[in-house]
Amino acid sequence: MDSKEKLKLTFISLFTFIIQFYLSKSKFSEALSKRIEISTPVSSFLRVQEGLFLYRRGLDPYSGGVYYQSPLILFLHFSCELLGGVDAIRILYSFLTVASGWLVYKISEKYQENKKHRDLYCGTSSLWISIIYLLNPLTFLPNIACSSDVILNFLTLAFIYFSIQGFQVGYACTVALSLFVNPGTISLVLPSYYILKQSNPKASITGTFFVFLFYMSCLIIGSAILLQTFTFLMTPLHVYMNAHDLTPNIGLWWYFFTEIFEEFRLFFLFVFAVAPVMFIIPITIRLQKLPLIATVLMMGIHSIFKIYPSIADYSLFLSLLPIFGKAQENMKYSLLANNGIVFALVLGTTFYHSWITLGCGNANFFYASNLILAIGISLKAMDFLRAVLMIEWRSKHPEKKNEPLVQIP
């Protein structure tokens, strides 16, 4: 990073920090914290406050049936309130968003310098990719609402960054923290491990696993001592696996399990849970030499099938795609996918307001917008994979570079 580019990124980061912190203190933040596109049962700031209320009074925060998040989120909020009240929490979230922007920059910079796959990674500058992430409304709004998905995104970017640097201990530590916050990020562990192996051939799976196990044990034991109970192990997992909290969100689970007959519930829980897992091994094996692409692709798939998704999940996937500039140039359906995503988000907000506030709509209209959003993200992911495979094939067959590829039915 040259000094001029560093100065620009510092200015943008400072500007983002000030604006986000200022807006998080306004009534706009309170309104956003109630929006289902931003706050879910496992990321809502209001639910963290409920958990803190119980914890301060010496009660189990998981006993109220409201708080489902990781103890780590609870302790972070509790520590910040001791240091400086709610403003300290807002500063923390603004700082983590800015830090995530810097991690995006470093990840992009590392791969822009990759001469081995210049036909994939050359394109948008690292500075612009970082700016796209920082000023993206899908990133900006969850931070203002103090959604804990901001913390999860930071941890996800952190373990990708450590894997790129080949830092085995840092990678294992941040993976443990990420899984402790949200077990669903397990879908990113295998492809990101291949990034670590590519950067550091000396890293072993046994050593990484034992370091991970050590950090995870410390997190579990420490949480158990502070909470004086082990309910934090079962309650969040129960929510993720059983989907008993059917609060409307922009995902695919809630409406389906509201309507399903009870005798079929277990079967479809299995189907919905296994669906994203089925992609991990095939994608990782096929893109073994391009592990960052496999990781970003799994981010998109994970956001589609996540039980309680928010716009912050989509921001991570969509903001990292510009790293692969040449692949984006070869994507055929970007306009259709982008318009579908924007259309679904705007339409979903309108339908939810019509359903809940005005009482002149119903859940079917809102869920239809969720389906359009899932189709838009799916189309984006499939088009991206098609472009990557096409570039890879043409790099191996340079004599057919100018020949059009036709899919044989």
C-alpha positions as a printed NumPy array, in Angstrom:
array([[  0.   ,   0.   ,   0.   ],
       [  1.55 ,   3.31 ,  -1.059],
       [  1.283,   6.364,   1.19 ],
       [ -1.257,   8.141,  -1.044],
       [ -3.613,   5.172,  -1.109],
       [ -3.157,   4.654,   2.616],
       [ -4.112,   8.28 ,   3.253],
       [ -7.267,   7.925,   1.127],
       [ -8.32 ,   4.749,   2.932],
       [ -7.654,   6.365,   6.312],
       [ -9.813,   9.35 ,   5.371],
       [-12.666,   7.128,   4.131],
       [-12.413,   4.983,   7.275],
       [-12.506,   8.031,   9.547],
       [-15.447,   9.481,   7.628],
       [-17.316,   6.156,   7.862],
       [-16.582,   5.843,  11.577],
       [-17.847,   9.361,  12.392],
       [-21.016,   9.061,  10.276],
       [-21.89 ,   5.61 ,  11.625],
       [-21.277,   6.613,  15.23 ],
       [-23.343,   9.782,  14.83 ],
       [-26.276,   7.952,  13.201],
       [-26.131,   5.147,  15.785],
       [-26.93 ,   7.763,  18.475],
       [-29.98 ,   9.058,  16.593],
       [-33.567,   7.837,  16.49 ],
       [-32.721,   6.362,  13.104],
       [-30.751,   3.653,  14.928],
       [-33.732,   2.756,  17.111],
       [-35.938,   2.424,  14.021],
       [-33.371,   0.242,  12.235],
       [-32.941,  -2.041,  15.271],
       [-36.574,  -3.092,  14.831],
       [-36.289,  -3.845,  11.115],
       [-36.375,  -7.559,  10.326],
       [-34.   ,  -7.088,   7.377],
       [-31.306,  -6.038,   9.852],
       [-32.136,  -7.487,  13.273],
       [-32.912, -11.181,  13.627],
       [-33.507, -13.344,  16.73 ],
       [-29.781, -14.169,  16.745],
       [-28.398, -10.689,  15.999],
       [-30.828,  -8.152,  17.467],
       [-29.424,  -5.415,  19.717],
       [-32.717,  -5.293,  21.637],
       [-32.416,  -8.987,  22.484],
       [-28.877,  -8.463,  23.746],
       [-30.234,  -5.76 ,  26.047],
       [-32.803,  -8.268,  27.347],
       [-30.032, -10.778,  28.003],
       [-27.958,  -8.123,  29.803],
       [-30.957,  -7.216,  31.965],
       [-31.169, -10.811,  33.198],
       [-27.392, -11.214,  33.563],
       [-27.023,  -8.072,  35.722],
       [-29.573,  -9.511,  38.132],
       [-27.731, -12.782,  38.489],
       [-30.195, -14.739,  36.321],
       [-29.458, -17.054,  33.417],
       [-29.824, -14.837,  30.288],
       [-30.978, -17.871,  28.296],
       [-33.837, -18.663,  30.666],
       [-36.122, -15.914,  29.339],
       [-36.593, -17.468,  25.905],
       [-35.504, -14.209,  24.243],
       [-31.697, -14.178,  24.168],
       [-30.175, -16.793,  21.827],
       [-26.83 , -15.234,  20.975],
       [-23.334, -16.284,  21.987],
       [-22.051, -15.475,  25.5  ],
       [-19.2  , -13.641,  23.767],
       [-21.658, -11.027,  22.454],
       [-23.144, -10.687,  25.939],
       [-19.747, -10.183,  27.598],
       [-18.625,  -7.678,  24.958],
       [-21.727,  -5.56 ,  25.542],
       [-21.438,  -5.912,  29.31 ],
       [-17.757,  -4.833,  29.273],
       [-18.491,  -1.877,  26.986],
       [-21.319,  -0.693,  29.23 ],
       [-18.993,  -0.827,  32.236],
       [-16.4  ,   1.241,  30.355],
       [-18.629,   3.885,  28.805],
       [-22.267,   2.892,  28.58 ],
       [-24.133,   2.466,  25.307],
       [-21.813,   4.917,  23.523],
       [-18.918,   2.522,  24.085],
       [-20.928,  -0.213,  22.348],
       [-21.577,   2.108,  19.408],
       [-17.879,   2.944,  19.195],
       [-17.054,  -0.782,  19.218],
       [-19.408,  -1.524,  16.317],
       [-18.175,   1.446,  14.282],
       [-14.572,   0.408,  14.898],
       [-15.256,  -3.218,  13.874],
       [-16.879,  -2.063,  10.623],
       [-13.865,   0.116,   9.793],
       [-11.495,  -2.721,  10.756],
       [-13.46 ,  -5.039,   8.453],
       [-12.949,  -2.526,   5.641],
       [ -9.185,  -2.656,   6.211],
       [ -9.258,  -6.465,   6.223],
       [-11.127,  -6.411,   2.911],
       [ -8.403,  -4.107,   1.562],
       [ -5.574,  -6.399,   2.746],
       [ -7.284,  -9.509,   1.362],
       [ -7.822,  -7.825,  -1.996],
       [ -4.289,  -6.405,  -2.078],
       [ -2.801,  -9.828,  -1.462],
       [ -4.689, -11.388,  -4.352],
       [ -4.261,  -8.459,  -6.729],
       [ -0.524,  -9.182,  -6.466],
       [ -1.069, -12.857,  -7.296],
       [  0.676, -13.336, -10.634],
       [ -0.361, -16.969, -10.934],
       [ -4.037, -16.133, -11.46 ],
       [ -3.929, -12.616, -12.878],
       [ -6.66 , -13.613, -15.338],
       [ -9.029, -13.879, -12.342],
       [ -7.956, -11.306,  -9.774],
       [ -7.016,  -8.269, -11.846],
       [ -9.751,  -5.664, -12.002],
       [-11.087,  -3.222,  -9.431],
       [ -8.437,  -1.593,  -7.225],
       [ -8.174,  -2.707,  -3.597],
       [ -9.035,   0.804,  -2.407],
       [-12.326,   0.817,  -4.297],
       [-13.194,  -2.677,  -3.073],
       [-12.708,  -1.495,   0.504],
       [-14.819,   1.603,  -0.162],
       [-17.543,  -0.569,  -1.716],
       [-17.634,  -2.597,   1.489],
       [-17.56 ,   0.379,   3.877],
       [-20.171,   2.507,   2.094],
       [-22.395,  -0.357,   1.019],
       [-25.869,   0.151,   2.633],
       [-25.939,  -3.583,   3.392],
       [-22.86 ,  -3.028,   5.581],
       [-23.662,   0.477,   6.778],
       [-27.18 ,  -0.054,   8.14 ],
       [-26.526,  -3.124,  10.377],
       [-23.714,  -1.224,  12.07 ],
       [-26.005,   1.72 ,  12.858],
       [-28.52 ,  -0.739,  14.338],
       [-25.707,  -2.432,  16.36 ],
       [-26.541,  -5.825,  14.879],
       [-24.182,  -8.533,  16.123],
       [-23.772,  -9.704,  12.512],
       [-21.187,  -6.887,  12.332],
       [-19.044,  -8.821,  14.833],
       [-19.553, -12.067,  12.919],
       [-18.514, -10.427,   9.615],
       [-15.381,  -9.041,  11.254],
       [-14.414, -12.464,  12.637],
       [-15.102, -14.11 ,   9.267],
       [-12.874, -11.619,   7.46 ],
       [-10.254, -12.03 ,  10.206],
       [ -9.869, -15.781,   9.757],
       [ -9.76 , -15.374,   5.974],
       [ -7.039, -12.733,   6.395],
       [ -5.002, -14.955,   8.76 ],
       [ -5.352, -17.892,   6.377],
       [ -4.039, -15.734,   3.508],
       [ -1.088, -14.659,   5.66 ],
       [ -0.416, -18.298,   6.561],
       [ -0.714, -17.542,  10.294],
       [ -1.9  , -20.885,  11.663],
       [ -2.494, -19.834,  15.286],
       [ -4.388, -16.666,  14.353],
       [ -6.493, -18.638,  11.892],
       [ -7.422, -21.3  ,  14.45 ],
       [ -8.207, -18.672,  17.098],
       [-10.499, -16.589,  14.856],
       [-12.246, -19.702,  13.517],
       [-12.984, -20.719,  17.119],
       [-14.34 , -17.242,  17.885],
       [-16.437, -17.222,  14.695],
       [-17.959, -20.64 ,  15.376],
       [-18.605, -19.654,  18.992],
       [-20.573, -16.616,  17.774],
       [-22.418, -18.49 ,  14.998],
       [-22.008, -22.26 ,  14.394],
       [-23.238, -21.765,  10.819],
       [-19.845, -20.426,   9.719],
       [-18.579, -24.025,   9.775],
       [-19.405, -24.062,   6.045],
       [-16.444, -21.7  ,   5.462],
       [-13.858, -23.631,   7.471],
       [-12.853, -26.257,   4.868],
       [-12.309, -23.91 ,   1.889],
       [-10.542, -21.341,   4.086],
       [ -8.23 , -24.077,   5.41 ],
       [ -7.063, -24.645,   1.825],
       [ -6.158, -20.948,   1.68 ],
       [ -4.015, -21.505,   4.79 ],
       [ -2.347, -24.558,   3.22 ],
       [ -1.68 , -22.622,   0.023],
       [ -0.075, -19.756,   1.959],
       [  1.714, -21.917,   4.519],
       [  2.484, -25.466,   3.279],
       [  3.917, -26.298,   6.708],
       [  0.53 , -25.846,   8.39 ],
       [ -0.935, -29.205,   9.393],
       [ -4.557, -30.077,   9.956],
       [ -3.677, -31.784,  13.251],
       [ -1.844, -28.767,  14.632],
       [ -4.57 , -26.383,  13.481],
       [ -7.267, -28.571,  15.025],
       [ -5.526, -28.764,  18.415],
       [ -5.011, -24.986,  18.531],
       [ -8.672, -24.541,  17.57 ],
       [ -9.714, -27.028,  20.265],
       [ -7.656, -25.186,  22.871],
       [ -9.23 , -21.807,  22.085],
       [-12.732, -23.263,  21.874],
       [-12.249, -24.984,  25.243],
       [-11.106, -21.691,  26.777],
       [-14.197, -19.935,  25.406],
       [-16.569, -22.61 ,  26.708],
       [-14.977, -22.926,  30.147],
       [-14.654, -19.153,  30.553],
       [-18.289, -18.639,  29.575],
       [-19.43 , -21.374,  31.94 ],
       [-17.527, -19.77 ,  34.847],
       [-18.953, -16.303,  34.149],
       [-22.509, -17.514,  33.566],
       [-22.355, -20.342,  36.156],
       [-24.301, -22.57 ,  33.786],
       [-23.836, -24.566,  30.59 ],
       [-27.203, -23.641,  29.054],
       [-25.393, -21.404,  26.555],
       [-24.192, -24.571,  24.796],
       [-27.647, -25.978,  24.127],
       [-29.956, -22.952,  23.744],
       [-28.291, -21.337,  20.677],
       [-27.79 , -24.742,  19.028],
       [-31.422, -25.587,  19.732],
       [-32.494, -22.394,  17.957],
       [-30.257, -23.063,  14.95 ],
       [-31.226, -26.728,  14.655],
       [-34.905, -26.658,  15.634],
       [-36.006, -23.269,  14.248],
       [-38.573, -22.878,  17.003],
       [-38.405, -19.064,  16.883],
       [-40.383, -18.311,  13.71 ],
       [-39.991, -14.545,  13.793],
       [-40.37 , -13.292,  10.17 ],
       [-37.08 , -12.489,   8.46 ],
       [-35.661, -12.312,   4.941],
       [-34.756, -16.013,   4.951],
       [-36.522, -19.105,   3.643],
       [-37.128, -21.056,   6.864],
       [-39.694, -19.149,   8.913],
       [-42.7  , -19.242,   6.551],
       [-42.124, -22.832,   5.529],
       [-42.033, -24.112,   9.113],
       [-45.026, -21.977,  10.058],
       [-47.115, -23.797,   7.452],
       [-45.65 , -27.311,   7.604],
       [-47.524, -30.128,   9.349],
       [-45.859, -31.19 ,  12.607],
       [-45.314, -34.8  ,  11.47 ],
       [-43.153, -33.577,   8.548],
       [-41.201, -31.019,  10.57 ],
       [-38.23 , -33.249,  11.459],
       [-37.776, -34.38 ,   7.855],
       [-37.725, -30.842,   6.45 ],
       [-35.479, -29.621,   9.257],
       [-32.992, -32.232,   8.066],
       [-33.434, -31.193,   4.413],
       [-32.939, -27.477,   5.122],
       [-29.923, -28.14 ,   7.388],
       [-28.196, -30.502,   4.94 ],
       [-28.791, -28.352,   1.828],
       [-25.842, -25.929,   2.33 ],
       [-23.58 , -28.705,   3.677],
       [-23.935, -30.632,   0.404],
       [-22.079, -27.853,  -1.444],
       [-19.01 , -27.671,   0.811],
       [-17.012, -30.714,  -0.331],
       [-17.799, -30.554,  -4.107],
       [-17.006, -26.837,  -4.352],
       [-13.851, -27.138,  -2.238],
       [-12.538, -30.103,  -4.262],
       [-13.36 , -28.528,  -7.629],
       [-11.837, -25.154,  -6.658],
       [ -9.007, -26.585,  -4.566],
       [ -6.438, -24.431,  -6.405],
       [ -8.68 , -21.356,  -6.03 ],
       [ -9.654, -21.59 ,  -2.346],
       [-10.575, -17.911,  -1.887],
       [-13.133, -18.239,  -4.686],
       [-14.514, -21.374,  -3.021],
       [-14.755, -19.498,   0.303],
       [-16.554, -16.483,  -1.197],
       [-18.9  , -18.786,  -3.094],
       [-19.745, -20.63 ,   0.131],
       [-20.504, -17.247,   1.754],
       [-23.193, -16.697,  -0.878],
       [-24.626, -20.199,  -0.48 ],
       [-24.548, -19.91 ,   3.317],
       [-26.448, -16.606,   3.185],
       [-29.209, -18.225,   1.092],
       [-29.783, -21.165,   3.439],
       [-29.05 , -19.431,   6.74 ],
       [-31.905, -19.844,   9.214],
       [-31.896, -16.189,  10.339],
       [-30.187, -14.158,   7.611],
       [-29.846, -10.398,   7.524],
       [-28.61 ,  -7.978,   4.881],
       [-25.183,  -8.073,   6.596],
       [-24.759, -11.675,   5.384],
       [-25.34 , -10.635,   1.778],
       [-23.007,  -7.64 ,   2.108],
       [-19.996,  -9.86 ,   2.774],
       [-20.591, -11.996,  -0.316],
       [-21.444,  -9.123,  -2.663],
       [-18.615,  -6.861,  -1.45 ],
       [-15.882,  -9.477,  -1.98 ],
       [-16.886, -10.335,  -5.551],
       [-15.102,  -7.259,  -7.061],
       [-11.784,  -8.838,  -5.993],
       [-12.268, -11.155,  -8.963],
       [-12.528,  -8.394, -11.548],
       [-11.951, -10.539, -14.639],
       [-14.532, -13.072, -13.483],
       [-17.082, -10.283, -13.022],
       [-16.432,  -9.067, -16.557],
       [-17.385, -12.528, -17.831],
       [-20.592, -12.798, -15.818],
       [-23.612, -12.793, -18.137],
       [-26.476, -12.182, -15.734],
       [-25.116,  -9.471, -13.423],
       [-27.752,  -6.934, -14.433],
       [-30.599,  -9.388, -13.903],
       [-29.227, -10.654, -10.565],
       [-28.436,  -7.167,  -9.21 ],
       [-31.839,  -5.81 , -10.181],
       [-33.517,  -8.86 ,  -8.644],
       [-31.683,  -8.355,  -5.335],
       [-32.489,  -4.623,  -5.158],
       [-36.073,  -5.233,  -6.272],
       [-36.57 ,  -7.945,  -3.619],
       [-35.136,  -5.835,  -0.787],
       [-37.255,  -2.783,  -1.652],
       [-40.349,  -4.836,  -2.359],
       [-39.895,  -6.892,   0.818],
       [-39.783,  -3.731,   2.938],
       [-42.97 ,  -2.498,   1.286],
       [-44.805,  -5.796,   1.67 ],
       [-43.778,  -6.155,   5.325],
       [-45.045,  -2.641,   6.077],
       [-48.278,  -3.443,   4.25 ],
       [-48.676,  -6.727,   6.161],
       [-47.732,  -5.694,   9.719],
       [-48.35 ,  -1.921,   9.905],
       [-51.239,  -1.318,   7.518],
       [-52.866,  -4.73 ,   7.858],
       [-53.813,  -4.837,   4.193],
       [-51.388,  -7.539,   3.076],
       [-50.314, -10.965,   4.218],
       [-47.252, -13.13 ,   4.75 ],
       [-47.452, -14.632,   1.246],
       [-46.453, -11.363,  -0.437],
       [-43.541, -10.797,   1.921],
       [-42.293, -14.374,   1.549],
       [-42.512, -14.036,  -2.248],
       [-39.998, -11.166,  -2.036],
       [-37.743, -13.437,   0.069],
       [-37.856, -16.052,  -2.675],
       [-36.91 , -13.432,  -5.284],
       [-33.983, -12.366,  -3.087],
       [-32.796, -15.987,  -2.758],
       [-33.088, -16.454,  -6.533],
       [-31.085, -13.254,  -7.111],
       [-28.254, -14.363,  -4.808],
       [-28.351, -17.885,  -6.299],
       [-28.124, -16.492,  -9.828],
       [-25.213, -14.275,  -8.778],
       [-23.369, -17.236,  -7.245],
       [-24.007, -19.565, -10.211],
       [-23.031, -16.917, -12.75 ],
       [-19.841, -16.202, -10.802],
       [-18.945, -19.906, -10.707],
       [-19.655, -20.253, -14.435],
       [-17.38 , -17.295, -15.205],
       [-14.559, -18.684, -13.038],
       [-14.733, -22.129, -14.65 ],
       [-14.819, -20.572, -18.126],
       [-11.71 , -18.468, -17.437],
       [ -9.943, -21.489, -15.942],
       [-10.772, -23.622, -18.993],
       [ -9.597, -20.966, -21.44 ],
       [ -6.335, -20.489, -19.541],
       [ -5.66 , -24.209, -20.043],
       [ -6.708, -24.074, -23.722],
       [ -5.288, -20.766, -25.041],
       [ -5.711, -21.927, -28.647],
       [ -9.51 , -21.8  , -28.164],
       [ -9.553, -18.47 , -26.367],
       [-11.663, -16.676, -28.969],
       [-14.049, -19.537, -29.644],
       [-17.503, -19.251, -28.081],
       [-18.349, -21.902, -25.493],
       [-21.616, -23.722, -26.016],
       [-23.206, -25.807, -23.295],
       [-24.188, -29.239, -24.627],
       [-27.569, -30.394, -23.267]])
